[in-house]
Amino acid sequence: MPVAELLTAHPDAWRDATRHPFLTAVRDGTLAPAAFDTWLAQDSLFVADLLRFQARLLARAPRPAQAVLAAGCVALVDELAWFEEQAARRGLDLDAAPLPATAAYAALLERLDAGDVPTALAALWTIERTYLDAWSAALPGAPAYREFVEHWTVPGFAGYVTGLEAAADASGGGDDAVFAEVVAAETAFWNTAVEAGR
């Protein structure tokens, strides 16, 4: 199945992951800064885990998928540097312990890393497509969060997601079970921030 068809095959799960109350609160400005900071520090941990996963996937991917995966690895290295800049500005500890949703997502990436390449490619597309659509739903973002929303919705990121879609489809397409696991992990990750704000 082409990976994009998974979005319509699982509409409720997709809506939960991309129209989450966390994102609504970012858009309307009702999200507590402490909740956002908790999420940001945890997302930095996730990006480090994702970089490790993606670098290993690059090493075993079919030749046509290598360029988009390599570009993604470079972007993740840049993203980690950006997180460090944000942490310095906001006084965040990026060495904080992973919260349960972050640790569970890391475990999911480890399992995907041990599996076959087509499944890993479809999962990576799902991760990035979820992120793109979720932050696009938060546009333009309340003034306190606007630079973050803009950062994660730039045209270059959309182009990268399109490249991952082509690589995943060329490698065999999507998997319902893996798609469901990834979007559930994304939803749990948003929940972490909402719970931190209570």
SULGI-V985751 format. One record per pair of residues at least 6 apart in sequence whose C-alpha atoms are under 7 Angstrom apart, sorted by sequence separation. I is the first residue (numbers start at 1). GAP is how many residues later the second one is. D is the distance in whole Angstrom. If there is no record, write none. Layout:
i = <I I>
gap = <GAP GAP>
d = <D D>
//
This chain:
i = <25 87 140 7 87 113 58 112 141 140 139 58 138 58 135 54 135 136 55 135 54 132 132 51 51 132 47 129 128 44 125 44 125 125 122 121 44 118 41 122 41 122 41 118 126 118 123 127 42 46 53 61 119 123 126 49 123 42 53 105 101 102 101 101 68 68 68 65 27 18 26 27 17 27 28 29 24 27 28 18 19 23 26 27 18 26 19 3 26 39 38 36 35 38 35 35 3 35 34 32 3 17 2 22 14 17 3 6 13 17 2 3 16 1 2 22 1>
gap = <6 6 6 7 7 7 8 8 8 9 10 11 11 12 14 15 17 17 18 18 19 20 21 22 25 26 29 32 33 36 36 39 39 40 46 47 50 50 51 51 52 52 53 53 53 54 55 55 56 56 56 56 56 56 56 57 59 60 60 80 87 87 88 91 92 95 96 102 111 112 112 112 113 113 113 113 114 114 114 115 115 115 115 115 116 116 118 119 119 154 155 157 158 158 159 161 162 162 163 165 166 166 167 168 169 169 170 170 170 170 171 171 171 172 172 172 173>
d = <5 7 6 6 7 7 6 6 6 7 6 6 7 7 6 7 6 6 6 6 7 7 6 6 6 7 7 6 6 7 7 6 5 6 5 5 7 6 7 6 7 5 5 5 6 6 6 7 6 6 6 6 7 6 7 6 7 7 6 6 6 7 5 7 7 6 7 5 5 6 6 6 7 7 7 5 6 4 5 6 6 5 6 5 4 6 7 7 6 5 6 6 5 7 6 5 7 4 6 6 6 6 6 6 7 6 5 7 7 5 5 4 6 5 6 6 5>
//
